[in-house]
């Protein structure tokens, strides 16, 4: 994991906000990257110069034969040169004391083979050793709309057509980023656009961190394919909460192809997207499934004040849209509170008798010919104390009426204490009325009611998380010396290239204060009987082998042994079955453990996800984990109150509350146990690849772990290469 700190705004200033720019490889040739770059810098207020030994001047821009011939060292250098010339040019920039370099050229680590990867590694080393900030290689440019430093090679984006505004944009795909940037055609303004490319040095997290400290940026949208460091993304999210600047992320690359090399229940369920979503949820990063509508939610978040305690009010002139709003709000988890008596009385005096006074409010098509009705109903709803936001769903309207209504809504928004959003529910996607909404400083237009509801949910959710996160002090539950106690056992397993046995795994958990079943090891049938008599009948007997992790599936667990004879027979039977089914497995003996009263079966697992760390998984256990996958995810460590909140959101939460006469589970005790497990995997991040605790029997009087397995990195790697027997 790359765990360097985030680059600060000061470290990135000369790259992102340069006073002087040099374009190396500049050319007067139309369509060339050098010519386009110079054209795009036409409105830049600082110094611009070109570097090309063939010319003394290009379009009134002074041109020099080399970088060291420029009278003053430029802050930023844009390299419009072939890949084989990049490394030497970057070395020259570092020697001269240049602040930042932008590299357009491809042909580095994104290509197969070692040559490109080695060249990119050299660029990274130059950056680390000199402090030179590098954007790219394979980078489509950095654009600062506030200063006019539009350092990119894309044509067709005339500087005079750029719209400066509060939305910052970062994309790991230049093409998708420029597509999002075309929202400027609808009047949406941007503060910066960064197309990060291969990120040998400066990456998406660094650039978002820069904008967190930029007063001209109030919300950030990001298209993300992947990152080397989840730790920095986590820190970025926490900073964004502290700065109260929302970050909206579209994370692509959600399929996971590593399941074939996984042998624990957790590994079969947890993939990259679960890890990212857990990180987003913890840090308040707002995840969206597609790039469509990203600018709409960004506009809403940039314009809306922090949400109050109320819910959503809805107004429309269509009964069908009123019903749709109820469905969409329910699906998104947005509250539609009932109207107060005072508001109902005011609306009944306004709305025709055939209208529907409630939330949603249907004022009917009578509003077509009565602008006053429309205006007065909005005013009544904006004064409803139970509302934090008002959504107006707009169906078909004649052109003149639509424009008139748009002006009324925008006027109402200027005097409203709550934000107003418009769901544009017709196919007149580019018309004067829509333009009125999009160019207004207070109203936000959504071309989808679904996206409007999702934006409102995210707005409310993030603020609640921000307040709670800033208030929470996450006290450690487990003993501070716990990891020192268990580390030798983990390191032994790493050296031996094996998983921890069930007994070893449960001893690790006990060191962290997790309650587990009482068990004893038996190397023979005689010792098995002795162990059972010491524990007390009835007991369970299971094989002890670090090569056989799912013993129940293989028939190597026998329950309910009531007497010594049954234990002796079970020992012989389990050993025989093991030899037949797993002839090459390393078998240490058997484990005899106490039978515990049944309860709701809970699984707790963890999996190390590269770049993100330990991802915790918990939910209904036993066979249900693979049948139902009713699971919650979080990054370790996790606090007990977070666990309780996630448990109560499970589809099978009724089983935890008590179902058809079964006693309720003590959620606080269960959450405490899960939080302690999360502290272990967080402590052991550099040693543990996977963990399964399945099941925990949760009851009204406690929660006890019955089975557990811990798989270190080396054991997981050997298993993936086919060298283990499980």
C-alpha positions as CSV (number, residue, x, y, z in Angstrom):
1,X,0.0,0.0,0.0
2,X,1.3,3.5,-0.9
3,X,0.9,5.3,2.4
4,X,2.7,8.7,1.7
5,X,0.8,11.7,2.9
6,X,-1.5,13.6,0.7
7,X,0.2,16.4,-1.3
8,X,-0.7,19.7,0.2
9,X,-2.0,22.8,-1.6
10,X,1.3,24.5,-1.2
11,X,3.2,21.5,-2.7
12,X,0.9,21.6,-5.7
13,X,0.6,25.3,-6.1
14,X,3.2,25.8,-8.9
15,X,1.7,22.8,-10.8
16,X,-2.0,23.8,-10.5
17,X,-1.8,27.6,-10.1
18,X,1.4,28.6,-11.9
19,X,2.4,32.1,-12.6
20,X,4.4,31.1,-15.7
21,X,4.1,28.1,-18.1
22,X,6.5,26.7,-20.7
23,X,5.2,24.4,-23.5
24,X,8.0,22.1,-24.6
25,X,7.4,20.7,-28.1
26,X,5.3,23.7,-29.1
27,X,4.5,24.0,-32.8
28,X,2.6,26.2,-35.2
29,X,1.2,23.1,-36.9
30,X,-2.6,23.1,-36.7
31,X,-4.0,20.2,-34.7
32,X,-0.7,19.4,-33.0
33,X,-0.7,19.0,-29.2
34,X,1.7,21.9,-28.9
35,X,-0.4,24.2,-31.0
36,X,-3.6,23.3,-29.2
37,X,-1.9,23.8,-25.8
38,X,-0.8,27.3,-26.7
39,X,-4.2,28.1,-28.1
40,X,-5.9,26.9,-24.9
41,X,-3.6,29.2,-22.9
42,X,-4.7,32.3,-24.8
43,X,-6.6,33.7,-21.8
44,X,-4.0,32.9,-19.2
45,X,-2.9,36.0,-17.3
46,X,0.6,34.9,-16.5
47,X,3.7,34.3,-18.7
48,X,3.6,31.7,-21.4
49,X,6.6,30.7,-23.5
50,X,7.3,27.9,-26.0
51,X,10.3,25.6,-26.3
52,X,11.3,24.4,-29.8
53,X,14.7,25.0,-31.4
54,X,13.0,25.5,-34.8
55,X,11.2,28.7,-34.0
56,X,11.8,32.0,-32.3
57,X,8.1,32.8,-32.0
58,X,4.8,30.9,-32.4
59,X,1.7,33.1,-32.7
60,X,3.3,36.0,-30.8
61,X,4.5,33.6,-28.0
62,X,8.3,33.8,-27.5
63,X,10.0,30.5,-28.3
64,X,13.3,29.3,-26.9
65,X,15.6,26.5,-28.1
66,X,15.7,24.8,-24.7
67,X,14.4,25.0,-21.2
68,X,17.6,26.4,-19.8
69,X,17.5,29.2,-22.3
70,X,14.3,30.7,-20.8
71,X,15.3,33.8,-18.8
72,X,13.1,32.8,-15.8
73,X,12.5,29.3,-14.5
74,X,8.8,28.5,-15.3
75,X,6.5,27.3,-12.5
76,X,5.0,24.6,-14.7
77,X,6.2,22.8,-17.9
78,X,3.8,21.1,-20.3
79,X,5.6,18.3,-22.2
80,X,4.3,17.8,-25.8
81,X,7.1,15.4,-26.6
82,X,7.3,11.7,-27.5
83,X,7.6,9.1,-24.7
84,X,11.2,8.3,-25.3
85,X,12.2,12.0,-24.6
86,X,10.1,12.4,-21.5
87,X,12.5,11.1,-18.8
88,X,15.4,13.3,-19.9
89,X,13.1,16.3,-20.1
90,X,11.8,15.7,-16.6
91,X,15.3,15.3,-15.3
92,X,16.1,18.7,-16.8
93,X,13.0,20.2,-15.2
94,X,14.1,18.9,-11.8
95,X,17.7,20.3,-12.3
96,X,16.3,23.7,-13.2
97,X,14.0,23.9,-10.2
98,X,10.7,23.8,-12.1
99,X,7.7,23.4,-9.8
100,X,5.5,21.0,-11.8
101,X,5.4,19.0,-15.0
102,X,2.4,17.8,-17.1
103,X,3.2,14.8,-19.3
104,X,0.8,14.1,-22.2
105,X,2.8,11.1,-23.7
106,X,1.5,7.6,-23.3
107,X,3.6,4.4,-23.5
108,X,4.4,3.9,-19.8
109,X,3.0,1.6,-17.1
110,X,-0.3,1.3,-18.9
111,X,1.4,-0.7,-21.7
112,X,2.4,-4.4,-21.5
113,X,6.1,-5.2,-21.0
114,X,8.7,-3.8,-18.6
115,X,10.1,-0.9,-20.6
116,X,7.2,1.5,-20.0
117,X,6.9,0.5,-16.3
118,X,10.6,1.1,-15.7
119,X,10.4,4.5,-17.4
120,X,7.4,5.4,-15.2
121,X,9.2,4.2,-12.1
122,X,12.1,6.5,-13.0
123,X,9.7,9.4,-13.2
124,X,8.3,8.6,-9.8
125,X,11.8,8.4,-8.3
126,X,12.7,11.8,-9.7
127,X,9.6,13.2,-8.1
128,X,10.3,11.6,-4.7
129,X,14.0,12.7,-4.6
130,X,13.5,16.3,-5.9
131,X,10.0,17.3,-4.9
132,X,9.1,18.0,-8.5
133,X,5.4,17.5,-8.8
134,X,4.4,15.4,-11.9
135,X,1.0,15.0,-13.5
136,X,0.8,12.0,-15.7
137,X,2.2,10.4,-17.8
138,X,-0.7,9.7,-20.2
139,X,-2.4,12.8,-18.8
140,X,-4.9,14.8,-20.7
141,X,-4.2,18.0,-18.8
142,X,-4.9,20.3,-15.8
143,X,-7.3,23.1,-16.2
144,X,-7.6,26.0,-13.7
145,X,-10.7,28.0,-14.8
146,X,-10.1,30.8,-12.2
147,X,-6.7,31.8,-13.6
148,X,-7.1,30.7,-17.2
149,X,-4.3,28.1,-16.9
150,X,-6.0,25.7,-19.2
151,X,-3.0,23.3,-19.7
152,X,-4.5,20.7,-22.0
153,X,-4.5,19.6,-25.7
154,X,-8.2,19.0,-26.4
155,X,-9.6,21.2,-29.2
156,X,-13.1,22.6,-29.4
157,X,-13.2,24.0,-25.9
158,X,-12.7,27.7,-26.6
159,X,-11.4,29.6,-23.5
160,X,-14.2,32.2,-24.0
161,X,-16.9,29.5,-23.7
162,X,-15.6,28.1,-20.4
163,X,-17.9,28.7,-17.4
164,X,-16.1,29.3,-14.1
165,X,-18.0,28.0,-11.0
166,X,-17.9,26.0,-7.8
167,X,-17.6,22.4,-9.1
168,X,-14.2,20.8,-9.1
169,X,-13.8,17.8,-11.4
170,X,-11.2,15.0,-11.2
171,X,-11.2,12.0,-13.6
172,X,-8.9,9.1,-14.2
173,X,-10.3,9.0,-17.7
174,X,-9.7,12.0,-19.8
175,X,-12.5,11.2,-22.3
176,X,-15.1,10.8,-19.6
177,X,-13.9,13.9,-17.7
178,X,-14.1,16.1,-20.8
179,X,-17.6,14.6,-21.4
180,X,-18.7,15.7,-17.9
181,X,-17.1,19.1,-18.5
182,X,-19.5,19.7,-21.4
183,X,-22.1,20.5,-18.7
184,X,-20.7,24.0,-19.2
185,X,-23.0,24.1,-22.2
186,X,-25.9,24.2,-19.8
187,X,-24.4,26.9,-17.6
188,X,-22.8,24.7,-15.0
189,X,-19.5,26.2,-13.9
190,X,-16.2,24.5,-12.9
191,X,-13.3,25.6,-10.8
192,X,-10.8,23.0,-12.0
193,X,-10.6,19.9,-14.1
194,X,-7.8,17.4,-13.6
195,X,-7.3,14.4,-15.9
196,X,-4.8,12.5,-13.9
197,X,-3.6,9.8,-16.3
198,X,-1.1,7.2,-14.9
199,X,-0.4,9.2,-11.7
200,X,3.3,8.4,-11.2
201,X,3.3,11.1,-8.6
202,X,0.2,13.4,-8.3
203,X,-3.0,11.3,-8.2
204,X,-6.7,11.9,-7.8
205,X,-6.6,12.1,-4.0
206,X,-3.9,14.8,-4.1
207,X,-5.9,16.9,-6.6
208,X,-9.1,16.6,-4.6
209,X,-7.1,17.5,-1.5
210,X,-5.9,20.6,-3.3
211,X,-9.5,21.6,-4.0
212,X,-10.6,21.0,-0.4
213,X,-8.4,24.0,0.5
214,X,-9.5,26.1,-2.6
215,X,-12.1,28.7,-1.6
216,X,-13.5,28.7,-5.1
217,X,-14.5,25.0,-5.0
218,X,-17.5,24.0,-2.9
219,X,-18.1,20.5,-4.2
220,X,-15.9,17.9,-6.0
221,X,-17.0,15.3,-8.6
222,X,-14.7,12.4,-9.4
223,X,-14.6,9.5,-11.9
224,X,-12.5,6.9,-10.2
225,X,-11.2,3.6,-11.7
226,X,-8.8,2.6,-8.9
227,X,-6.2,3.9,-6.4
228,X,-2.9,2.7,-5.0
229,X,-3.7,4.0,-1.5
230,X,-7.1,3.6,0.2
231,X,-5.4,5.2,3.3
232,X,-5.1,8.5,1.5
233,X,-8.7,8.3,0.2
234,X,-9.8,7.6,3.7
235,X,-7.9,10.6,5.0
236,X,-9.3,12.7,2.1
237,X,-12.8,11.8,3.1
238,X,-12.2,12.7,6.7
239,X,-10.8,16.1,5.6
240,X,-13.8,16.7,3.4
241,X,-16.1,16.1,6.4
242,X,-14.1,18.6,8.4
243,X,-14.0,21.1,5.6
244,X,-17.7,20.4,4.9
245,X,-17.0,20.0,1.2
246,X,-19.0,17.1,-0.4
247,X,-17.1,14.7,-2.8
248,X,-19.2,12.8,-5.3
249,X,-17.5,9.7,-6.7
250,X,-18.4,7.4,-9.6
251,X,-16.4,4.2,-9.0
252,X,-16.1,2.0,-12.0
253,X,-14.3,-1.4,-12.2
254,X,-16.8,-3.1,-9.9
255,X,-16.4,-6.7,-11.1
256,X,-14.1,-8.9,-9.0
257,X,-12.2,-11.8,-10.6
258,X,-10.3,-13.0,-7.6
259,X,-12.9,-15.2,-6.1
260,X,-11.5,-18.4,-7.6
261,X,-8.4,-18.0,-5.4
262,X,-10.3,-17.6,-2.2
263,X,-11.2,-20.3,0.4
264,X,-12.9,-18.5,3.3
265,X,-16.6,-17.5,3.3
266,X,-15.5,-13.9,3.7
267,X,-13.2,-14.0,0.7
268,X,-16.1,-15.4,-1.4
269,X,-18.3,-12.4,-0.6
270,X,-16.0,-9.4,-0.2
271,X,-14.7,-7.8,-3.4
272,X,-13.2,-4.5,-4.4
273,X,-16.5,-2.7,-4.7
274,X,-17.6,-3.8,-1.2
275,X,-14.4,-2.4,0.1
276,X,-14.8,0.9,-1.7
277,X,-18.4,1.3,-0.7
278,X,-17.5,0.6,3.0
279,X,-14.8,3.4,2.7
280,X,-17.3,5.8,1.1
281,X,-19.9,5.1,3.8
282,X,-17.4,5.7,6.6
283,X,-16.0,8.9,5.3
284,X,-19.1,10.6,3.7
285,X,-17.9,10.2,0.1
286,X,-21.1,10.2,-2.0
287,X,-21.1,7.2,-4.4
288,X,-23.1,7.3,-7.6
289,X,-23.5,4.4,-10.1
290,X,-23.0,6.3,-13.3
291,X,-21.6,9.6,-14.6
292,X,-25.1,10.6,-15.8
293,X,-26.4,13.3,-13.5
294,X,-23.2,13.8,-11.5
295,X,-23.2,17.5,-12.3
296,X,-26.9,17.7,-11.1
297,X,-26.1,16.4,-7.7
298,X,-23.0,18.6,-7.6
299,X,-25.1,21.6,-8.4
300,X,-27.5,20.7,-5.7
301,X,-24.8,20.2,-3.1
302,X,-23.1,23.5,-4.0
303,X,-26.2,25.5,-3.7
304,X,-28.1,23.9,-0.8
305,X,-27.3,24.9,2.7
306,X,-26.8,22.3,5.4
307,X,-30.0,20.4,5.8
308,X,-32.3,20.9,8.7
309,X,-34.1,18.2,10.7
310,X,-37.1,18.1,8.4
311,X,-38.0,15.9,5.4
312,X,-39.0,16.4,1.8
313,X,-42.1,18.2,0.5
314,X,-43.3,17.5,-3.0
315,X,-45.6,19.5,-5.2
316,X,-46.8,18.8,-8.7
317,X,-49.7,19.3,-11.1
318,X,-50.0,15.6,-11.9
319,X,-51.5,12.9,-9.8
320,X,-49.4,10.3,-11.5
321,X,-46.2,12.2,-10.6
322,X,-47.4,12.5,-7.0
323,X,-47.7,8.7,-6.8
324,X,-44.3,8.3,-8.5
325,X,-42.7,10.7,-6.0
326,X,-44.0,8.5,-3.1
327,X,-42.5,5.4,-4.7
328,X,-39.2,7.1,-5.5
329,X,-38.9,8.6,-2.0
330,X,-39.6,5.3,-0.4
331,X,-37.0,3.5,-2.5
332,X,-34.4,6.2,-1.8
333,X,-35.2,6.3,1.9
334,X,-36.3,9.9,1.9
335,X,-38.9,10.9,4.5
336,X,-42.1,12.5,3.3
337,X,-43.6,14.0,6.5
338,X,-47.3,14.9,6.8
339,X,-48.3,18.5,6.5
340,X,-49.0,20.4,9.7
341,X,-52.6,21.4,10.4
342,X,-51.7,25.1,9.7
343,X,-50.2,24.3,6.3
344,X,-53.2,22.0,5.4
345,X,-55.6,24.8,6.2
346,X,-53.7,27.3,4.1
347,X,-53.6,24.9,1.1
348,X,-57.2,24.0,1.3
349,X,-58.0,27.6,0.8
350,X,-55.9,27.6,-2.3
351,X,-56.2,24.2,-4.0
352,X,-59.4,23.3,-6.0
353,X,-61.6,20.8,-4.3
354,X,-60.7,18.0,-6.7
355,X,-57.0,18.5,-5.9
356,X,-55.1,16.5,-3.3
357,X,-53.9,18.4,-0.2
358,X,-51.2,16.4,1.4
359,X,-47.6,15.5,0.8
360,X,-47.2,15.1,-2.1
361,X,-49.4,18.1,-3.0
362,X,-51.3,17.8,-6.3
363,X,-52.6,21.2,-7.3
364,X,-53.9,19.8,-10.6
365,X,-53.9,21.2,-14.0
366,X,-55.8,24.2,-12.7
367,X,-52.4,25.8,-12.2
368,X,-52.0,26.1,-16.0
369,X,-54.1,29.2,-16.1
370,X,-53.6,30.5,-12.6
371,X,-50.0,31.5,-11.8
372,X,-51.1,32.9,-8.5
373,X,-52.2,29.5,-7.3
374,X,-48.7,28.1,-8.2
375,X,-46.9,30.9,-6.4
376,X,-49.0,30.8,-3.2
377,X,-48.8,27.0,-2.9
378,X,-45.0,27.1,-3.1
379,X,-44.9,29.8,-0.4
380,X,-47.1,27.7,1.9
381,X,-44.9,24.6,1.5
382,X,-41.7,26.6,1.9
383,X,-43.0,27.8,5.3
384,X,-43.9,24.2,6.4
385,X,-41.7,23.6,9.5
386,X,-41.5,19.8,8.8
387,X,-39.7,20.3,5.4
388,X,-36.0,20.7,4.8
389,X,-36.3,20.8,1.0
390,X,-39.1,21.2,-1.6
391,X,-39.2,19.2,-4.8
392,X,-41.5,20.4,-7.6
393,X,-42.2,17.8,-10.3
394,X,-42.9,19.5,-13.7
395,X,-44.8,17.5,-16.3
396,X,-45.8,18.8,-19.7
397,X,-46.5,22.5,-19.9
398,X,-47.0,24.9,-22.8
399,X,-43.9,26.9,-23.7
400,X,-45.2,30.2,-22.4
401,X,-46.7,28.7,-19.2
402,X,-43.5,26.7,-18.6
403,X,-41.3,29.8,-18.8
404,X,-43.7,31.8,-16.6
405,X,-43.7,29.0,-14.1
406,X,-39.9,28.8,-14.1
407,X,-39.6,32.4,-13.2
408,X,-42.1,32.0,-10.4
409,X,-40.2,29.1,-8.9
410,X,-36.9,30.9,-9.2
411,X,-38.4,33.9,-7.5
412,X,-39.8,31.8,-4.7
413,X,-36.4,30.1,-4.2
414,X,-34.7,33.4,-3.7
415,X,-36.9,34.1,-0.7
416,X,-37.1,30.6,0.6
417,X,-35.4,29.3,3.7
418,X,-35.2,25.8,2.3
419,X,-33.8,24.8,-1.1
420,X,-36.1,24.1,-4.1
421,X,-35.3,21.4,-6.6
422,X,-37.2,20.8,-9.9
423,X,-37.7,17.3,-11.3
424,X,-38.1,18.0,-15.1
425,X,-40.4,15.1,-16.0
426,X,-40.8,15.7,-19.7
427,X,-38.8,15.2,-22.9
428,X,-38.3,18.9,-23.7
429,X,-34.7,18.5,-22.5
430,X,-33.2,21.7,-24.0
431,X,-35.8,24.5,-23.9
432,X,-36.0,28.0,-22.6
433,X,-37.7,27.0,-19.3
434,X,-35.1,24.4,-18.6
435,X,-32.4,27.0,-19.2
436,X,-34.0,29.3,-16.8
437,X,-33.7,26.7,-14.0
438,X,-30.2,25.7,-14.9
439,X,-28.9,29.3,-14.9
440,X,-30.6,30.2,-11.6
441,X,-28.3,30.6,-8.6
442,X,-30.8,29.0,-6.2
443,X,-32.8,26.3,-8.1
444,X,-31.4,23.0,-9.2
445,X,-32.9,21.1,-12.2
446,X,-32.9,17.3,-12.2
447,X,-33.8,15.5,-15.4
448,X,-34.7,12.4,-13.3
449,X,-36.9,12.1,-10.2
450,X,-34.7,9.1,-9.1
451,X,-31.6,11.3,-9.2
452,X,-33.3,14.1,-7.4
453,X,-34.3,11.7,-4.6
454,X,-30.9,10.2,-4.4
455,X,-29.3,13.6,-4.2
456,X,-31.6,14.6,-1.3
457,X,-30.9,11.4,0.5
458,X,-27.1,11.9,0.1
459,X,-27.4,15.5,1.3
460,X,-29.2,14.4,4.5
461,X,-27.1,11.3,5.1
462,X,-23.8,13.1,4.7
463,X,-24.7,15.9,7.1
464,X,-25.8,13.4,9.8
465,X,-22.6,11.5,9.3
466,X,-20.5,14.7,9.4
467,X,-22.0,15.8,12.7
468,X,-21.7,12.3,14.2
469,X,-18.2,11.8,13.0
470,X,-16.9,15.1,14.4
471,X,-18.5,14.2,17.7
472,X,-17.5,10.5,18.0
473,X,-14.5,9.6,20.0
474,X,-13.7,6.0,19.0
475,X,-12.4,4.5,22.3
476,X,-10.6,1.2,22.0
477,X,-12.4,-1.8,23.5
478,X,-9.6,-4.5,23.5
479,X,-6.6,-4.4,25.7
480,X,-3.8,-2.3,24.3
481,X,-1.3,-5.1,24.6
482,X,-3.5,-7.6,22.8
483,X,-1.6,-7.5,19.5
484,X,1.8,-8.0,21.2
485,X,0.4,-11.2,22.8
486,X,-0.9,-12.7,19.5
487,X,1.8,-11.4,17.1
488,X,4.2,-14.4,17.7
489,X,1.5,-16.9,16.8
490,X,0.7,-15.0,13.6
491,X,4.3,-14.7,12.6
492,X,4.9,-18.4,13.2
493,X,2.0,-19.2,10.8
494,X,3.4,-16.9,8.2
495,X,6.8,-18.6,8.4
496,X,5.1,-22.0,8.1
497,X,2.9,-20.9,5.2
498,X,-0.2,-22.1,6.9
499,X,-3.5,-20.9,8.3
500,X,-4.1,-20.7,12.0
501,X,-6.0,-23.7,13.4
502,X,-9.4,-23.2,14.9
503,X,-8.0,-23.4,18.4
504,X,-5.2,-20.9,17.6
505,X,-7.7,-18.6,15.9
506,X,-10.0,-18.6,18.9
507,X,-7.2,-17.9,21.3
508,X,-6.3,-14.8,19.2
509,X,-9.9,-13.6,19.5
510,X,-9.9,-14.3,23.3
511,X,-6.9,-12.1,23.6
512,X,-9.0,-9.3,22.2
513,X,-11.8,-10.0,24.7
514,X,-14.1,-11.9,22.3
515,X,-16.1,-14.7,24.0
516,X,-15.5,-18.2,22.4
517,X,-16.4,-21.7,23.2
518,X,-14.4,-23.8,25.6
519,X,-12.3,-26.4,23.8
520,X,-9.4,-28.8,24.3
521,X,-7.0,-30.6,22.0
522,X,-6.9,-34.4,21.7
523,X,-4.2,-36.3,19.9
524,X,-5.9,-39.7,20.6
525,X,-9.3,-41.2,21.4
526,X,-8.2,-41.5,25.0
527,X,-7.3,-37.8,25.2
528,X,-10.6,-37.0,23.5
529,X,-12.6,-38.8,26.2
530,X,-10.5,-37.1,28.9
531,X,-11.2,-33.7,27.3
532,X,-14.9,-34.4,27.1
533,X,-15.1,-35.4,30.7
534,X,-13.2,-32.3,31.8
535,X,-15.5,-30.0,29.8
536,X,-18.7,-31.8,30.6
537,X,-21.2,-33.5,28.3
538,X,-22.6,-32.9,25.7
539,X,-19.7,-32.0,23.5
540,X,-18.7,-31.5,19.9
541,X,-15.7,-33.2,18.3
542,X,-14.0,-31.9,15.1
543,X,-10.8,-32.6,13.3
544,X,-7.9,-30.2,14.0
545,X,-6.1,-29.4,10.7
546,X,-4.7,-26.2,9.3
547,X,-5.3,-27.6,5.8
548,X,-9.0,-28.2,6.2
549,X,-10.9,-25.0,6.9
550,X,-14.5,-25.9,6.3
551,X,-14.8,-29.0,8.4
552,X,-18.6,-29.1,8.6
553,X,-18.9,-29.3,4.8
554,X,-16.6,-32.3,4.8
555,X,-18.5,-34.2,7.5
556,X,-15.7,-33.8,10.0
557,X,-17.7,-32.3,12.8
558,X,-19.9,-34.4,15.1
559,X,-22.4,-32.7,17.5
560,X,-24.2,-33.8,20.6
561,X,-21.9,-36.4,22.0
562,X,-23.4,-37.5,25.3
563,X,-21.0,-40.0,26.8
564,X,-17.4,-41.3,26.7
565,X,-18.2,-44.1,24.3
566,X,-19.8,-41.7,21.8
567,X,-16.7,-39.5,22.0
568,X,-14.3,-42.4,21.4
569,X,-16.3,-43.6,18.4
570,X,-16.6,-40.1,17.0
571,X,-12.8,-39.6,17.2
572,X,-12.2,-42.8,15.2
573,X,-14.8,-41.9,12.7
574,X,-13.5,-38.4,12.1
575,X,-9.9,-39.5,11.7
576,X,-11.0,-42.2,9.2
577,X,-13.1,-39.8,7.2
578,X,-10.2,-37.3,7.2
579,X,-7.7,-39.8,5.8
580,X,-10.1,-40.8,3.1
581,X,-11.1,-37.3,2.0
582,X,-7.9,-35.4,2.6
583,X,-5.0,-38.0,2.4
584,X,-2.3,-35.3,2.1
585,X,-3.7,-32.9,4.8
586,X,-1.6,-32.2,7.9
587,X,-3.7,-33.5,10.8
588,X,-2.8,-32.6,14.3
589,X,-5.6,-34.5,16.1
590,X,-9.1,-33.4,17.2
591,X,-10.7,-30.6,19.1
592,X,-13.3,-31.3,21.7
593,X,-15.5,-28.3,22.7
594,X,-18.5,-27.6,24.7
595,X,-22.0,-27.6,23.1
596,X,-23.5,-24.2,23.5
597,X,-27.2,-23.2,23.4
598,X,-28.3,-22.3,19.9
599,X,-29.0,-18.7,18.9
600,X,-29.1,-16.6,15.8
601,X,-26.1,-17.5,13.6
602,X,-23.9,-14.5,12.8
603,X,-20.9,-14.4,10.5
604,X,-18.0,-11.9,11.0
605,X,-15.3,-11.9,8.4
606,X,-12.5,-9.7,7.2
607,X,-10.5,-9.6,4.0
608,X,-7.5,-7.5,3.2
609,X,-8.3,-5.5,0.0
610,X,-5.2,-4.0,-1.7
611,X,-5.0,-0.3,-1.4
612,X,-7.9,-0.1,1.1
613,X,-6.9,-2.3,4.0
614,X,-9.1,-4.6,6.1
615,X,-12.7,-4.8,5.0
616,X,-15.1,-6.1,7.7
617,X,-18.2,-8.1,6.8
618,X,-20.9,-9.2,9.2
619,X,-24.5,-10.5,8.9
620,X,-26.5,-13.7,9.1
621,X,-24.2,-16.6,9.3
622,X,-24.2,-20.4,8.8
623,X,-25.5,-21.5,5.4
624,X,-27.4,-18.1,5.1
625,X,-24.2,-16.2,4.2
626,X,-24.0,-17.9,0.8
627,X,-27.8,-18.3,0.2
628,X,-28.9,-14.8,1.3
629,X,-25.8,-12.7,1.4
630,X,-27.6,-10.4,3.9
631,X,-24.4,-8.6,4.9
632,X,-23.0,-5.3,6.0
633,X,-19.5,-4.0,5.2
634,X,-17.2,-1.5,7.0
635,X,-13.5,-0.7,7.1
636,X,-11.8,-1.9,10.2
637,X,-11.8,-0.8,13.0
638,X,-15.5,0.0,13.5
639,X,-17.3,1.3,16.6
640,X,-20.1,-0.6,18.3
641,X,-22.7,2.0,17.5
642,X,-21.9,1.8,13.8
643,X,-22.2,-2.0,14.0
644,X,-25.6,-1.7,15.7
645,X,-26.8,0.7,13.0
646,X,-25.7,-1.7,10.2
647,X,-27.2,-4.8,11.9
648,X,-30.6,-3.1,12.2
649,X,-30.6,-2.3,8.5
650,X,-30.1,-6.0,7.4
651,X,-33.0,-7.6,5.6
652,X,-33.1,-10.3,8.2
653,X,-33.0,-7.8,11.1
654,X,-36.3,-9.3,12.4
655,X,-34.4,-12.4,13.4
656,X,-32.2,-10.2,15.7
657,X,-35.2,-8.4,17.2
658,X,-37.0,-11.7,18.0
659,X,-39.2,-13.5,15.4
660,X,-42.2,-15.7,16.1
661,X,-41.6,-16.2,19.7
662,X,-37.8,-16.5,19.6
663,X,-36.0,-14.2,22.1
664,X,-34.3,-11.0,20.8
665,X,-30.6,-10.8,20.5
666,X,-28.6,-8.5,22.7
667,X,-27.4,-6.2,20.0
668,X,-25.1,-4.2,22.2
669,X,-23.2,-7.3,23.3
670,X,-23.0,-8.6,19.7
671,X,-21.8,-5.3,18.4
672,X,-19.1,-5.1,21.1
673,X,-17.8,-8.6,20.0
674,X,-17.8,-7.5,16.3
675,X,-16.0,-4.3,17.2
676,X,-13.3,-6.2,19.1
677,X,-12.8,-8.5,16.1
678,X,-12.4,-5.4,13.9
679,X,-9.7,-4.0,16.2
680,X,-7.7,-7.2,15.8
681,X,-7.7,-7.2,12.0
682,X,-6.9,-3.5,12.0
683,X,-3.9,-4.2,14.2
684,X,-2.9,-7.2,12.1
685,X,-3.3,-5.5,8.7
686,X,0.2,-6.4,7.6
687,X,-0.2,-10.1,8.5
688,X,-3.8,-11.3,8.0
689,X,-5.2,-11.9,4.5
690,X,-8.6,-13.3,5.6
691,X,-10.6,-14.0,8.7
692,X,-13.8,-16.0,9.3
693,X,-15.7,-16.2,12.5
694,X,-18.7,-18.4,11.6
695,X,-20.9,-18.8,13.4
696,X,-21.2,-16.5,16.4
697,X,-24.3,-17.7,18.3
698,X,-26.1,-14.5,19.3
699,X,-28.7,-14.7,22.0
700,X,-30.4,-12.4,24.5
701,X,-27.8,-13.3,27.2
702,X,-24.7,-12.9,25.1
703,X,-22.8,-13.8,21.9
704,X,-20.2,-16.6,21.7
705,X,-17.9,-17.5,18.8
706,X,-18.1,-21.2,17.9
707,X,-15.7,-21.5,15.0
708,X,-13.0,-19.3,13.6
709,X,-10.1,-19.3,11.1
710,X,-7.4,-16.8,10.4
711,X,-5.4,-16.9,7.1
712,X,-2.1,-15.0,6.9
713,X,-0.9,-13.6,3.6
714,X,1.6,-16.4,2.9
715,X,-1.0,-19.1,3.5
716,X,-3.5,-17.3,1.2
717,X,-0.9,-17.0,-1.5
718,X,0.1,-20.7,-1.4
719,X,-3.6,-21.6,-1.5
720,X,-4.0,-19.4,-4.6
721,X,-1.1,-21.2,-6.3
722,X,-2.5,-24.7,-5.5
723,X,0.0,-25.7,-2.8
724,X,-2.5,-26.3,0.0
725,X,-5.0,-29.1,0.5
726,X,-8.1,-27.1,1.4
